[in-house]
Amino acid sequence: MISAADVRGFVLAELHSELADVGLTAADVGDDLDLIDAHVIDSFGMLEIIAAVEAHFSLEIDFEELDPDQLSAVGPFSHFVAAEADGA
């Protein structure tokens, strides 16, 4: 079983350098942080994170059901991936 905390931890570890570039650490990141709005990554970076999450957790996730405004927010993204993995 994959938890939202597992997904969150993986995403933040993958983005360690990008977070540091904008003066953040994983401990600074709240669930509502939008990675694109905070200039941590751009839309291409979001696609890379999605691919990395799918590869790391051996998942194929359809993000069509996730509100596009929440796709790049750490908490909603992590919870969505965990819920989708649980339903797979």
MODELLER restraints for C-alpha pairs under 7 A, 6 or more apart:
rsr = mdl.restraints
at = mdl.atoms
rsr.add(forms.Gaussian(group=physical.xy_distance, feature=features.Distance(at['CA:1:A'], at['CA:86:A']), mean=6.45, stdev=0.5))
rsr.add(forms.Gaussian(group=physical.xy_distance, feature=features.Distance(at['CA:2:A'], at['CA:82:A']), mean=5.49, stdev=0.5))
rsr.add(forms.Gaussian(group=physical.xy_distance, feature=features.Distance(at['CA:2:A'], at['CA:85:A']), mean=6.56, stdev=0.5))
rsr.add(forms.Gaussian(group=physical.xy_distance, feature=features.Distance(at['CA:2:A'], at['CA:86:A']), mean=6.99, stdev=0.5))
rsr.add(forms.Gaussian(group=physical.xy_distance, feature=features.Distance(at['CA:3:A'], at['CA:82:A']), mean=5.19, stdev=0.5))
rsr.add(forms.Gaussian(group=physical.xy_distance, feature=features.Distance(at['CA:4:A'], at['CA:78:A']), mean=4.77, stdev=0.5))
rsr.add(forms.Gaussian(group=physical.xy_distance, feature=features.Distance(at['CA:4:A'], at['CA:79:A']), mean=4.75, stdev=0.5))
rsr.add(forms.Gaussian(group=physical.xy_distance, feature=features.Distance(at['CA:4:A'], at['CA:82:A']), mean=5.13, stdev=0.5))
rsr.add(forms.Gaussian(group=physical.xy_distance, feature=features.Distance(at['CA:7:A'], at['CA:78:A']), mean=5.25, stdev=0.5))
rsr.add(forms.Gaussian(group=physical.xy_distance, feature=features.Distance(at['CA:8:A'], at['CA:74:A']), mean=6.74, stdev=0.5))
rsr.add(forms.Gaussian(group=physical.xy_distance, feature=features.Distance(at['CA:8:A'], at['CA:78:A']), mean=5.43, stdev=0.5))
rsr.add(forms.Gaussian(group=physical.xy_distance, feature=features.Distance(at['CA:11:A'], at['CA:49:A']), mean=6.99, stdev=0.5))
rsr.add(forms.Gaussian(group=physical.xy_distance, feature=features.Distance(at['CA:12:A'], at['CA:26:A']), mean=5.89, stdev=0.5))
rsr.add(forms.Gaussian(group=physical.xy_distance, feature=features.Distance(at['CA:18:A'], at['CA:40:A']), mean=5.49, stdev=0.5))
rsr.add(forms.Gaussian(group=physical.xy_distance, feature=features.Distance(at['CA:19:A'], at['CA:25:A']), mean=6.01, stdev=0.5))
rsr.add(forms.Gaussian(group=physical.xy_distance, feature=features.Distance(at['CA:19:A'], at['CA:40:A']), mean=5.78, stdev=0.5))
rsr.add(forms.Gaussian(group=physical.xy_distance, feature=features.Distance(at['CA:22:A'], at['CA:40:A']), mean=6.54, stdev=0.5))
rsr.add(forms.Gaussian(group=physical.xy_distance, feature=features.Distance(at['CA:31:A'], at['CA:73:A']), mean=6.80, stdev=0.5))
rsr.add(forms.Gaussian(group=physical.xy_distance, feature=features.Distance(at['CA:31:A'], at['CA:74:A']), mean=5.13, stdev=0.5))
rsr.add(forms.Gaussian(group=physical.xy_distance, feature=features.Distance(at['CA:31:A'], at['CA:75:A']), mean=3.94, stdev=0.5))
rsr.add(forms.Gaussian(group=physical.xy_distance, feature=features.Distance(at['CA:32:A'], at['CA:73:A']), mean=5.63, stdev=0.5))
rsr.add(forms.Gaussian(group=physical.xy_distance, feature=features.Distance(at['CA:32:A'], at['CA:74:A']), mean=6.29, stdev=0.5))
rsr.add(forms.Gaussian(group=physical.xy_distance, feature=features.Distance(at['CA:32:A'], at['CA:75:A']), mean=6.04, stdev=0.5))
rsr.add(forms.Gaussian(group=physical.xy_distance, feature=features.Distance(at['CA:33:A'], at['CA:73:A']), mean=5.37, stdev=0.5))
rsr.add(forms.Gaussian(group=physical.xy_distance, feature=features.Distance(at['CA:33:A'], at['CA:74:A']), mean=5.93, stdev=0.5))
rsr.add(forms.Gaussian(group=physical.xy_distance, feature=features.Distance(at['CA:34:A'], at['CA:72:A']), mean=5.30, stdev=0.5))
rsr.add(forms.Gaussian(group=physical.xy_distance, feature=features.Distance(at['CA:34:A'], at['CA:73:A']), mean=4.06, stdev=0.5))
rsr.add(forms.Gaussian(group=physical.xy_distance, feature=features.Distance(at['CA:34:A'], at['CA:74:A']), mean=6.46, stdev=0.5))
rsr.add(forms.Gaussian(group=physical.xy_distance, feature=features.Distance(at['CA:35:A'], at['CA:41:A']), mean=5.90, stdev=0.5))
rsr.add(forms.Gaussian(group=physical.xy_distance, feature=features.Distance(at['CA:35:A'], at['CA:72:A']), mean=5.49, stdev=0.5))
rsr.add(forms.Gaussian(group=physical.xy_distance, feature=features.Distance(at['CA:35:A'], at['CA:73:A']), mean=6.06, stdev=0.5))
rsr.add(forms.Gaussian(group=physical.xy_distance, feature=features.Distance(at['CA:36:A'], at['CA:42:A']), mean=5.35, stdev=0.5))
rsr.add(forms.Gaussian(group=physical.xy_distance, feature=features.Distance(at['CA:36:A'], at['CA:43:A']), mean=6.89, stdev=0.5))
rsr.add(forms.Gaussian(group=physical.xy_distance, feature=features.Distance(at['CA:36:A'], at['CA:72:A']), mean=6.29, stdev=0.5))
rsr.add(forms.Gaussian(group=physical.xy_distance, feature=features.Distance(at['CA:46:A'], at['CA:72:A']), mean=6.89, stdev=0.5))
rsr.add(forms.Gaussian(group=physical.xy_distance, feature=features.Distance(at['CA:54:A'], at['CA:60:A']), mean=5.75, stdev=0.5))
rsr.add(forms.Gaussian(group=physical.xy_distance, feature=features.Distance(at['CA:59:A'], at['CA:85:A']), mean=6.95, stdev=0.5))
rsr.add(forms.Gaussian(group=physical.xy_distance, feature=features.Distance(at['CA:61:A'], at['CA:84:A']), mean=6.81, stdev=0.5))
rsr.add(forms.Gaussian(group=physical.xy_distance, feature=features.Distance(at['CA:70:A'], at['CA:76:A']), mean=5.95, stdev=0.5))
rsr.add(forms.Gaussian(group=physical.xy_distance, feature=features.Distance(at['CA:70:A'], at['CA:77:A']), mean=6.75, stdev=0.5))
rsr.add(forms.Gaussian(group=physical.xy_distance, feature=features.Distance(at['CA:71:A'], at['CA:77:A']), mean=5.51, stdev=0.5))
